[in-house]
Amino acid sequence: MSYAFKIKSIARFNELKDRKMAEYYLIGTLASITFALLVGIVVRAFLMGGM
């Protein structure tokens, strides 16, 4: 886990008591991870000559 993610989690801990904010935070984190994985897959395929 990166340091930036840990710092972000600590900084927003008090905000996560609000359910709506917690949902936005979790959805945003999931979207970021999904996007990073998809970009990684595309870049890997491109570098391996699969596209």
Protein Blocks (a to p, Z undefined) as FASTA:
>chain_A
ZZklmmmmmmmmmmmmpmklmmmmmmmmmmmmmmmmmmmmmmmmmmnopZZ
